Amino acid sequence: MSLFTHVLACLFGIGSWVAINGMWVELPLIVPSIPEGWFLPSYLTIIIQMANIGPLFITLMHHFRPDMLDERPVIYTIVTVGVVATFLLAFLWNCTLTFGGDKHSAALLSLSFLLSVVDCTSSVTFLPFMMRLQPRYLTTYFIGEGLSGLVPALVALIQGVGVVHCKNASVNVNFSMGNSSWGFDGKLQAHYQPANFSTQGFFLFLSAMMMVCLGAFLLLNFHPAVAREHKSKGYIDDSQRVEKIDMSQAPNNETPEQRPMLDFPEGPEITRRSLFGKGTYSRTELVYIFVVLAWVNALTNAVLPSVQSYSCLPYGNQAYHLAATLSSVANPVACFIAMFVPIRSLVLMGVLTVTGTGFGAYIMAMAALSPCPLLINHDLGPALIVMTWVIFVLTLSYVKVIIGMILRDEGHSALVWCGAVVQLGSMLGALSLFPLVSVYRLFQSGDPCNTKCPT
């Protein structure tokens, strides 16, 4: 039944960020029908950061009242809220209210805030819950978390989101790769292809995915076959483990026959290098690990996604969709690789972080040069930006999984802090890019049908 548990852990992980990821990929169909227009992405960025009140509350509760914190009721609550909110979005997403003399998408923004609270809070509750299962299921959970971005993206591709046609009075040109329509003297107009199914259907799909997540969570808790995969009833937390270490080192302690079975086996004296978790890592190493974790999540969850359209769309609609889809595939692939090659080397972690950051710097440079980035008139340009996005996500996703494994070995408390730092890094990244993109408008988008760049 191990495969059954792996499937449940993966489905549970998919529910972590599927709602907000789905909201992002559906923007091309939502934006034309709401009064906020393309200001909606900026509003969503702020809404998601406001929703970090959920992780903040959970982290403070864990720090000051750890005995009162049980993540299972919180998970039941947030996943149920996610099911209801996505279901309501299906029918209310384009409803508007007038206040302050302007129309506003009150329902869309309010329900988006609830979904943001759900997904942000999942970072500090889903991971600690996985401590109740055997360690091998944590990587499967990370695969599911990666699929939470891929699955909505694939459904959006089937839906036909963002496919552009360039039209004028006499000529219809299909804009796919590069600048095939730019040779016309007449001014062309961009038209988005009608979707194969409605936005309402897409939100109902997201609601169904949240229901699948809830069902998987129920089975992980109560299915008899999964119960055998849970840790022993006598599982002890970090504080009890520390106390046992101290007892085992005390003079005149009991003989090995008198010790509980869960005590550590006899061997060399255990030296704690810090007070965090099991004390495996020194304070300097822990600072390094958490700084890398915050940096990686700032780049992958906020900074680079904020400029993905600027970096890819100048090369064509097809390049944009390939970069978005293949980078979403790279995330679970990295988790799959980590399942079989779990290298916990801090040196390798640093090398991969620097490598991924370098590819991210190229992406940022192309976004800054939009609408005329490098190799815009060369076939190598689209291929290079797509490969850069894939390698960027692949390397940094592997780093995130390895850090998750390292902190999982340190205990329940370490995974709570892992989720908190993930959200902190994402928040800092989003807040740093928001004024550059939305206030100072340092990044410029071109007209897909009429922008001309020098050869």
N, C-alpha and C positions, 0 to 999 in steps of 0.2 A: 504493500500500500504506500510505499515511499513515493512512487510516481504520482499517486493521487494527491498526496500532501504537497508535492512540488507544484502541481497544477493549481491547487487552492492558494498557495503562497503567491504564485504569479498573478492570479486573478485578483487577489487582495491588493497586490502592489499596483496593478493597473488603476484601481480606484483612487490612488493617492493624488494624482494630478490630472486625471482625464478630463475633468469638468473645465478647468481654466485653460488647459491646452486646447480643448475643443473650441472654447470661446475665441482663442486667438486665430485658429485656422479658418473660422467661419466669418471673420471680419469682412472680407470682400463682399459677402452677401448681406451682412447686417448694415454696414455703413451707408449704402445708398438709401436706406429706408428710415433712417433716424435723423433727428435734427442736429445731433452732435457731429455728424459726418466723420471725417478722418481725425477729428480731435478725440474720438473714442479711445484709441490706443493709449493716448496720454492719460485720459481719465482712468482707464483700467490699471495703468502702472501705479497711480497714486492709490487707487482702491485696494490693490493687492498689498501694498505696503501698510496701509491702515489696518488690514486684516491680520497683521502680525501681532495684534493684541491677543489673539488666541494662543500662539506659541509662547508669548511672554507670560501669560497667566499660568500656563502649564509648567513652564520652567521655574517660575517663582514658587509655585506650589511644591514642586519637586524639591526645591532647595530648602524651603522653610518648614514644610509639613509633609515630608516624604511618606510618612505612615498613612496619610489620608489619600494618597494619590494611587488610583487604580485606573490604568488607561482604558480598560475594556468598556466601562460605561461611557467614557468620553468618545470612544470610537463608534459605539452604537449610535450615539447622539449625532455626531458630525456626519456620518454616512447617511443616516436617515434624513438629515437636513439637506444633504446633497441630492438625494433622490427626489425630494419634494421640490427643491429649488429649480432643478433642471426641468422637471415636469411642468412647473408653472411658467418657466421661460418659454416653453414651446408655444404657449398661448398668449403670453403677455409681453414678449420681447419688443414688439413694435408699438406698444401702447404708450401714449405721451400724456403729460400733464402740463398745464400752463401755469407758471408762477414766475413772478418778476418780469412779466411782460414777454417771456420767451417760452417756447415749448422745450420740454426736457423728457428724456426717456427714463422716467422715475423707476418704473418696474425693472427695466433692464439693469440700471445701475445698482439698485437695491439688491436684486437677486445676485448680481455679480459680486457684490460685497459678501453676501452669505457664502457663495461658492468659494470665494477667496479665503474666508475664515476656515471653511472645511479643509481646503487643500493645504493651507499653511499649517494648520494644527495637525494635519496628518504627519508632518515631518517630525513632530515631537511625541507622537503617540503610536504610529504604526511601527516604527523601528524598535522602540522599547518592547512592544508586544511580541516582536519576533524573538526576543530573548526567551520566551516561554517554549519555543521549539528548538530542535537540534540545530547546531551551528550551520549545517550544510544548507539549510533553507533560507538563510539570509541572502545569499547570492541570487537565489531564485526570486526573492522579493525584489531585489534591485533590477532584475530582468523585467519583471512586471512594471516597475516604476518607469523604466525606459520605454516600455510599450505604451505607457499612458500618453506619450507624445506621438508615437508612431501610429497607433490605431486610429485616433481622430484624423490624422493627416491623410491616411489611406482612404478613409471614408469621405473626406473632403475632396480628394482627387476623383473618386467615383462620382461624387456629386457634381463635379465640374466647376469647382470654385476657382475664380481668378483667371479663366481662360479668356484671352483678349483677341478680338478681331479688329483690324484697322479698315475702315470703310470711308469712301467718299461717294460722290454722286454717280460715278460710272465704274468704279473699281472696288472689288472686295479682296483684301489681301489678308491671309492668315498669318498673324504675327506669332512666331514660335521661337526662333533662335536667332540671336544677333539682331541686325537691323535690315531685314529683308525688304521692308516697306519704305525705307528712307530714300530710295532713288526716285520717288515720284515728286513732280514739281507741285502738284496740288496739295493743299492741306488735308491731311487725313484725320479722322476722328476715331478714338478708341471706344469700342463697344465690348462689354463683358457678355460672354456667352450665357444664355439662360441655364440655370441649374437643372440637373436631372431630377432632383427632388427638393422639397422646400426646406427652409430653415427650421420650420416646425418639426419636420421629420428628423432633422439632425439633432435637435435638442431632445427629442423623445429617445433617440439612440443613446445620447449621453445619460439620460435618466435610467435606461435599461442597463448601461454599463455600471452605474452606481448601485443598482439593485443586484447585479452579479457580484460586485464587491461585497455588499452586505451579506449575500448568501454564502460567499466563500468565508467570510469572517465567522459566521454562525457555525459552519462546518468545522473550521479550524478550532473552535472552542468545544463543540459538542459531539462531533462524529467519533464513534468508538475507534475506528481505524486510526484517526489522527491523534487520539488521546495517547496511543502507544508511542507516538513520536514526541510527546511532551517530555520535558525534563522530569526528573524524579520529584516526587512530592517533597522530598527532603532538601530540595535545592536551596542553597543559602545565598544571600546577597553579599555585596562587597563588605559591608560593615561587619557582618557575622564572620565572613571569611578572614578578615583582618584579625578579629578577636581570636579565632582559632589558631592563626599563625602565632600570635603572641602566646597563647596557652601552650602550643606545642614547643615553644622555645623556653618556657619557664622551667626552673629547676624542679626536680621531684614530681614531674608530671606523670600521668598514668602510663601504664605499659601499653605497648601497641595493641594487645588483646583487648584492653579496656576502652580504646578510642573508638569513636563512631566511625562507621564505614565511609562517611563522606569526608572524613579528615584527609588532608594531603598525605600521600605516601611518604614513607621515610626516605630521606635523601639529604642532599646538602642543605645547609641552612638557607632559608629564603630571605634575600635582602631586598627590601622595598626601596626603590629609587625615588619615589614621591608618594604623596598621600592620595593620588588620583587612582581610582579603580584598584587594580591589583598591584600597582606600583611598578609595573614593568618598565615604564619609560620615565626618564628624568623630567624635571620641570621644563628645561630648555627644549627637549624633544617634543613635549606636549604642546608648548607654544608654537613650535615649528609645524606640527601636525595640524593644529587648529587654524593657524594663519594660512597654510596651504589650502585647507578645506574651505575657508571663507573666500579666498582669492579665486579658487576654481569655480565655486558656485556663483560668485559675482560675475565671472566671465560667461559661464554657460547658461545661467538662468536669467540674466538681466542685461549685461553690457552688450554682448554680441547679438542676441536676439533682437535688441532694440534697433540695430542697424542692418539686419539681414536683408530687408527689402532694398536698402540703398546700395548694398554691396553686390547684390545678385541681379536685380531687375534691369540695370543697364545692359547686361549681357543677353537679355531676353527672358520671356516668360517661362520657357522650358528650363533654362538654367536655374531660375528661381525655384521652380517646383522640384527639380532634381536635387538641388542643394537642401531644401527643406525636408524632402522625403528621405534621402539617403543619410542625412545627418541624424534623422530620427531613427533610422535603422542602426546606425553606428552605436547608439547608446546601448540597446540590449545586446548587440554583438560584443561590446566591451565587457559587459557583465558576464556574458557566456564565456569569454576568454578567461576572465578572472576566476570562474568556477573551476577551471582545469589548471590554470597557471596563477595561483594566488601568491604572488611575490610581495612580501611585506617589507621590502627593503626601503628605508627612508631615503637612501641615495637615489634609487631608481625613481621613487616618488618625485624627488626634486628634479631629476633629469626630464621626466615626462611632463612635469608642470612647466618647465622652461620651454620645452619643445612645443607643447600646446599653446602656450602664451605667444610664442613666435608666430605660429600660424594665425592666431587671433589678431596679432598686430598687422599681418598682411590683409586680413579681412577688414579691419578698421581703416587701414589706409585706402583700400578700394572704396569703402563707403564714403570716406572724406573726399575722394576724387569724383564721386558721382555728380552729374550723370555721365561723365566721360572718364572712366577709370582706365587703367593700363590694359593694353591688348583688346580694346573694345572692338576693333575692326579685324581681329585675327581669330581664327578658330580655336587657338590655344587659350584665349581668354576665358570663355565659358567653362571649358574643361578644367582649367586651373582653379577657378573660384569654387567649383563643385568639389574637387578633390581636397582643397584647403578646408572647406567646411567639414567634410567627412573626417579628415585626420584630426582636426581641432576637437571635434566632439569625441572621437574614438579615444584619443590619448587622455583627455581630462575626465571622461567618464570612467576609464580604468582607474585613474587616481582616486576618484570619489568612492568607487567600490572597495579598493584596497584600504582606504581610511576607514570605511564602514566596518570592514573585517577586523582591523586593528582595534577599533574602539569597542566592537562587539566582544572581543576577547577580554576587554577590561571591565565588562559588566553592564548591568541595566542603566546605572547612572551615567556611564560614558555615552550610551546611545541617546539618552535624553539631551545631553549637551551637544552631541553630534547634530541632532535635529535643530537645536537652537542656533548653532553656529552656521548651519546651512541657510537658515532664514535670515540671519544677520548679514551674511555675505551677500545674499540675493538683494536684501533691502538696500545695503550700501551701494551696490552696483546700480540698482534702478534709480536711486536718488541722485547719483552722480551723473547719469546719462540724461535724466529727464530734462534738466534746464538746457543742456546742449542741443537736444533734439527738438524740444517743444517750445522753448522760450527764445533761445538765441538762434535756432534754426541753422546750425552749422552744417547740416547735411541737406543736400538738395536732391530732389527726385526729378527725373526727366519725363517728358511725354513719350510713351512707348511708340507712338506713331510718327512723331514729328521732330524729335531731338536729333540734331546733326552734330557729330563730333569730328574733329580734324583727323585725317588719316595719317 
